Amino acid sequence: MNSPTTFDLANSYRAFFKDPEWPLKTTIGGFINYTALGAFLFNPAFTPICFVLWALSTGYLLRTLRGSAAGDLEKLPQWNDWLDLIISGLSWLSIAAGFFFFALSLFAMSLLLGAGFDISHISKPNFLVWSEATFLGLFFIGLAQNFFLMVLMANFAEEERMAAGFAWRKTLNRIAKAPLELATVWLAGSALTVIALTIPPMTLIGALFTPFCYFLAQIISARMIGQTWAYINRTEKS
């Protein structure tokens, strides 16, 4: 069976612009991200408000992913039921935070080992080995976590319940059934995100539009993930 991943990726771009309201809907999400970033930079005491705003945009991404997985590609979801978006977004952010703290705990453990064996100082002969092992280990663990979270996010968006965010066995089974398709979508989405965060800031005017470009990249990535998730669902039923 030929994989429709390439078709799905192309369709994510083409169908995206069929919605006449796509500029307004993406601008709303970009403005939310812009406000959250501006509030945090203005005063870190506004962090709780920032998390609510991030949860709002994350909830919209989950709704977009869910819609594309259901085959709704002609239109982006509406910005309504904002409380539902916040609750959904906060639920997912709390799950993703667990993975972040796991990586942080590994970094802390490496620091403790370095201090315990007295190799954490640059003058020590084994410092280079220890520092490179720590960096590379955390780098590849971070990549693996990011890929796993992408698949887990699709499952969470589809089932709309907290337990779906801990369905690690199902997530691993999905990865085993379609590793190429999922890896392709993950790499494409990651590339879009990197471009959105690096190209616009090269100019002063572009830097102002970075939050909007970032949200646009997230929306397209969510649609690609949703279509790939729908493809895996079809292969399981066939």
C-alpha positions in Angstrom: 0.0 0.0 0.0 1.4 3.3 -1.0 1.7 6.0 1.7 -0.4 9.1 1.0 1.9 11.2 3.2 3.2 13.3 0.4 -0.4 14.0 -0.8 -1.4 14.8 2.7 1.4 17.3 3.2 0.6 19.1 -0.1 -3.1 19.1 0.7 -2.4 20.7 4.1 -1.1 23.8 2.3 -3.7 23.9 -0.5 -6.7 23.3 1.6 -5.5 25.8 4.2 -6.1 28.7 2.0 -9.6 27.6 0.9 -11.0 29.1 4.1 -11.6 32.8 3.4 -11.3 33.6 7.1 -7.8 32.1 7.4 -6.0 35.5 7.8 -8.4 36.5 10.6 -8.2 33.2 12.4 -4.4 32.9 12.3 -4.1 36.6 13.3 -6.1 36.0 16.4 -3.8 33.1 17.4 -0.7 35.1 16.6 -2.0 38.1 18.6 -2.6 35.8 21.6 1.0 34.5 21.4 2.2 38.1 21.0 0.3 39.3 24.0 1.6 36.4 26.1 5.2 37.0 25.2 4.8 40.8 25.7 3.3 40.3 29.1 6.0 38.0 30.2 8.8 40.3 29.0 7.1 43.3 30.6 6.8 41.6 34.0 7.4 37.9 34.8 4.7 38.3 37.5 2.2 38.0 34.7 3.3 34.4 34.1 -0.1 32.9 35.2 -1.9 35.1 32.7 0.7 34.0 30.0 -0.1 30.4 30.7 -3.8 31.0 30.2 -3.1 32.7 26.9 -0.8 29.9 25.8 -3.4 27.4 26.9 -5.9 29.3 24.7 -3.7 29.0 21.6 -2.8 25.4 22.4 -6.5 24.5 22.7 -7.1 25.9 19.3 -4.3 23.8 17.9 -5.8 20.7 19.4 -9.2 21.6 17.9 -7.5 22.1 14.5 -5.8 18.8 14.8 -9.0 17.1 15.8 -10.9 18.6 12.8 -8.3 17.6 10.3 -8.2 14.1 11.7 -12.0 14.0 11.1 -11.5 15.1 7.5 -12.6 18.7 7.9 -9.9 20.4 5.7 -11.9 23.1 4.0 -12.2 25.4 7.0 -10.2 26.2 10.1 -12.2 25.8 13.4 -13.9 28.8 14.8 -12.6 30.8 17.8 -15.5 30.0 20.1 -16.1 28.2 23.4 -13.0 29.9 24.8 -13.3 28.2 28.2 -13.2 24.8 26.5 -10.1 25.9 24.6 -8.4 27.0 27.8 -9.3 23.8 29.7 -8.1 21.6 26.8 -4.9 23.6 26.4 -4.1 23.6 30.1 -4.6 19.9 30.2 -2.2 19.3 27.4 0.4 21.8 28.7 0.4 20.0 32.1 1.1 16.7 30.3 3.9 18.2 28.2 5.3 19.8 31.3 5.9 16.3 32.8 8.2 15.5 29.9 10.0 18.8 30.3 10.7 18.1 34.0 11.9 14.6 33.2 14.6 16.0 30.8 15.4 18.7 33.4 15.9 16.0 36.1 18.3 14.1 33.8 20.3 17.3 33.4 20.3 17.9 37.1 21.4 14.2 37.6 24.3 14.8 35.2 25.4 17.9 37.1 25.4 16.0 40.3 27.4 13.1 38.8 29.9 15.6 37.4 30.3 17.3 40.8 30.4 14.0 42.6 33.2 12.6 40.4 34.9 16.0 40.2 34.8 16.2 36.4 32.5 19.3 36.1 35.3 21.8 36.0 36.9 22.7 32.7 40.4 22.1 34.0 39.6 18.4 34.6 40.8 15.9 32.0 37.4 14.2 31.7 35.5 17.4 31.5 35.1 17.3 27.7 33.8 13.8 27.7 31.3 14.5 30.4 30.1 17.8 28.9 29.7 16.3 25.4 27.9 13.2 26.7 25.6 15.4 28.7 24.8 17.7 25.7 24.4 14.9 23.2 22.3 12.8 25.6 19.9 15.7 26.3 19.8 16.7 22.7 18.7 13.2 21.4 16.4 12.7 24.4 14.8 16.0 23.6 14.3 15.0 19.9 12.8 11.7 21.0 10.4 13.4 23.4 9.4 16.0 20.9 8.5 13.2 18.4 6.7 11.2 21.0 4.7 14.2 22.2 3.6 14.9 18.6 2.0 11.5 18.4 0.6 11.6 21.9 -0.9 15.0 21.2 -2.8 13.6 18.2 -4.2 10.9 20.5 -5.1 13.4 23.1 -6.9 15.6 20.6 -8.9 12.8 19.1 -10.2 11.3 22.4 -10.6 14.6 24.3 -10.0 13.1 27.7 -7.1 13.4 30.1 -6.3 9.6 30.1 -5.5 9.8 26.4 -2.5 12.0 27.3 -1.1 9.0 29.2 -1.8 6.3 26.6 1.9 5.6 26.0 1.4 2.0 24.8 -1.1 3.1 22.1 1.2 5.9 21.1 4.1 3.5 20.7 1.9 1.1 18.7 0.9 3.9 16.4 4.6 4.8 15.8 5.4 1.2 15.1 2.7 0.9 12.5 3.6 4.1 10.6 7.1 5.3 11.5 7.9 6.7 8.1 4.7 8.8 7.8 4.9 10.1 11.4 8.6 10.9 11.1 8.0 12.7 7.8 5.2 14.9 9.3 7.3 15.5 12.4 10.3 16.7 10.4 8.1 18.8 8.1 6.4 20.5 11.1 9.7 21.0 12.9 11.2 22.6 9.8 8.3 25.0 9.5 8.6 25.9 13.1 12.4 26.6 12.8 11.8 28.7 9.7 9.1 30.7 11.5 11.4 31.4 14.4 14.6 32.2 12.5 13.8 33.9 9.2 11.4 36.7 10.4 13.7 37.9 13.2 16.4 38.6 10.7 14.8 42.0 10.1 13.3 44.4 12.6 9.9 44.4 10.9 9.9 40.7 10.6 10.7 40.2 14.3 7.4 41.9 15.0 5.6 39.3 13.0 7.4 36.3 14.5 4.6 35.3 16.9 2.1 35.3 13.9 4.5 33.3 11.7 5.0 30.8 14.5 1.3 30.3 15.1 0.8 29.9 11.3 3.5 27.2 11.3 1.8 25.5 14.2 -1.6 25.4 12.5 -0.2 23.9 9.3 1.8 21.3 11.4 -1.4 20.4 13.4 -3.3 19.9 10.1 -0.6 17.6 8.7 -0.5 15.6 12.0 -4.3 15.2 11.9 -4.3 14.0 8.3 -1.6 11.4 9.1 -3.5 10.3 12.1 -6.6 9.8 10.0 -4.5 7.7 7.6 -3.3 5.5 10.4 -6.9 5.1 11.5 -7.9 4.0 8.0 -5.1 1.4 7.8 -6.1 -0.1 11.1 -9.7 -0.5 10.0 -8.8 -2.0 6.6 
